[in-house]
Amino acid sequence: MAQVVRLNEDLFVLNNPSGNAGLLVRDGRALLFDCHTGCTPRQLSDLGVRQLAGICLTQHRRTQTDGIGTWLEQGVPVYGSDYEAEVLEQAGRRWTDPAFRWRRFAKMVPDLAMPASDICPVQRVRPGQAIDVFDFDVLAVDAAGSSPGALAWLVQIGPQRILFSGQSALAGGRLPNLWMLQKGFGRIQDYHGILGAAPDIRETWRRFLALEPDILVPGSGPIDHNPAEGLVRLGERMVHLQQNVMRASALNFYFPDLYLAWDRNWPRLAGSDPLPLPPFVQGLCGTSFLLHAQNGAGFLIDCGDPAAAGLIMEQIRSGSLLDLEAVWITHMHYDHTEGLVQLLEHFSCPVLASRLTADTLCHPDAYFLPCQYPVPFPVKGLADKTTFAWREFTLTAYEFPGQVLHHGALLVEGYGQKVLFVGDSFSSTGLDDYCPQNRVLPGKNRGMRRCLDLIRQIQPDLLINQHRRQAFRLEPDMLDELERVLIERDRITEELTGRSAGWAWDDAWCRVYPFEQTAQPGAIVTVAVHITNHDAEPLPVRVEPVLPAGCRVVGGSLRQKGVVPPLTAGSHLTEADPDFSLEWKIALPVDTDQATLPLIFRISCRVTEGPAAIGLVQIRS
């Protein structure tokens, strides 16, 4: 049962471990504002509800909709914006839609927090429209930012104005996370749009202030009885965070005018000068570079463009290249891997990558990440700091979790030079960390700060970004300034969210592995939940699956518990500080008409309680 907080004679807040829901009751009829699992018929009946007249959703994510199934079966109307309705009504089908599952670039919303099944029908409501259920207005308010079509709901009973803000504003000037603000703007799409929705949500906070609410009821956390102060603080903190992101972004190189839309007077770091490529490195096409050995052999770094295979064969025919002897892939994005399809039809050379990168390439179904290519490739994963000889060169493979957690760098030493291929992790103006869904982990010895430390240790003469045809350097003072930016970003993030920065940026800290697998009816599948801990102290957890009809756990308990060590590295594959893993064997139903079974896992820990991870089992006879 949810904890009940009474705001006035007609209005309640149902506080569940997974969040808050509002309940407006008059003469036995009621409206819900969001619907978690504590919003049960029994709970509402105990509060005098004889008829639930509607459910007013603030947005589509599971934390706001997890308890809605029972009420849908009873035909209770659900209200939401056009955008949220479109997501909700197609949620179940979207999980298996290739356009949603693979090559995720243009749109990052909806995301991993989308409901597992369709929620329909949803009655469309426009901002400014009132729900006509009682003899007073329940007003839909534009709350864009936390989701493109997010709403808040304003209830006025007598002189008192109560605003149900969902995830758009929490008490005390805080937000639940920052990955939800990913949005394209100007010339960029969602993939590059870190904090792209910040101007939208700042405008939302101004709208909230203009409504002059007496009480703000957020989607989670405490109720705010002084919302104006918190809303002003939110705006100030978000501006500071935007300034921080803009100051050291690689997007200042790729799109020099982009951030003028935020504020043309905010400072940006000056980029380092371009430098020529060394004679043994050739920019081939797209993101591909070719190392040339003295005997004419070639070593390819990245293969995103399908034209790469033809260009290499042309060089072999012309005599400028003897053969292609190996390939190194920096990371799993399709613009670095798609050309492998054609390349491996013509060449039998080994394909190498860092250990974490290799797993995403060998088992793409196991992950749900941006810009994935759906085809598995035969890739050999190299342990961190593996050194090997190729012709006259010495090569060293590194885990290099810059732009993506699953990302490697390759150091090439030869002819008196040290050249570090950094994939997409840096440009001359700063950090390629513009997509939190890539799981760019903040903090010391993680993510970009680990990469900065490696550059300091290696002291390369040249850095090569796969999207540039010139090299560059990051001098010691630039490295120090980038680290200061990252440390300051963590501080601002912690002010904005009230907890360690990793929780704010990592949307997959609790995830199912493999994310997707295929099995026959009646088969037993193995499913794991991997958990990253972003705190400096251990994290006790309890996890259990929400089993689809006909499924059962075999040879173990439904609910499992454990303790996640401090500051794990983001993957179960890392040699140091691996993530914590819990595993279930689940028997699938023998007879089912479902082609896809969603497996939701609920977690209980100090960070959150509720539906935290989803995986898919495709049923194939």
Sequence and secondary structure as in RCSB ss.txt:
>XXXX:A:sequence
MAQVVRLNEDLFVLNNPSGNAGLLVRDGRALLFDCHTGCTPRQLSDLGVRQLAGICLTQHRRTQTDGIGTWLEQG
VPVYGSDYEAEVLEQAGRRWTDPAFRWRRFAKMVPDLAMPASDICPVQRVRPGQAIDVFDFDVLAVDAAGSSPGA
LAWLVQIGPQRILFSGQSALAGGRLPNLWMLQKGFGRIQDYHGILGAAPDIRETWRRFLALEPDILVPGSGPIDH
NPAEGLVRLGERMVHLQQNVMRASALNFYFPDLYLAWDRNWPRLAGSDPLPLPPFVQGLCGTSFLLHAQNGAGFL
IDCGDPAAAGLIMEQIRSGSLLDLEAVWITHMHYDHTEGLVQLLEHFSCPVLASRLTADTLCHPDAYFLPCQYPV
PFPVKGLADKTTFAWREFTLTAYEFPGQVLHHGALLVEGYGQKVLFVGDSFSSTGLDDYCPQNRVLPGKNRGMRR
CLDLIRQIQPDLLINQHRRQAFRLEPDMLDELERVLIERDRITEELTGRSAGWAWDDAWCRVYPFEQTAQPGAIV
TVAVHITNHDAEPLPVRVEPVLPAGCRVVGGSLRQKGVVPPLTAGSHLTEADPDFSLEWKIALPVDTDQATLPLI
FRISCRVTEGPAAIGLVQIRS
>XXXX:A:secstr
  EEEE SSSEEEEEETTEEEEEEEETTEEEEES  TT  HHHHHHTT SEEEEEE S SSHHHHTT HHHHHTT
  EEE HHHHHHHHTHHHHTT HHHHSS  S   S TTS SS     EE  TT EETTSSS EEEEE TTSSTT 
EEEEEEETTEEEEEEETS BTTTB S SGGG    TT  GGG TTTTHHHHHHHHHHHHHH  SEEEESSS  BS
 HHHHHHHHHHHHHHHHHHHHHTBTHHHHSTTGGGGT TTS        B   TTEEEEETTEEEEE TTSEEEE
E   STHHHHHHHHHHHHTS  EEEEEE  B BHHHHTTHHHHHHH    EEEEHHHHHHHH GGG   TTB SS
    EEE TTEEEEETTEEEEEEE  SSSSSBEEEEEEETTEEEEE TTSEETTEE    GGG    STTSHHHH
HHHHHHHH  SEEE TT SSBB   HHHHHHHHHHHHHHHHHHHHHHSS HHHHH TTSEEEESSEEEE TT EE
EEEEEE   SSS EEEEEEEE  TT EE SS SSEEEEE TT  S TT SSS  EEEEEEEE  SS   SEEEEE
EEEESSS EEEEEEEEEEE  
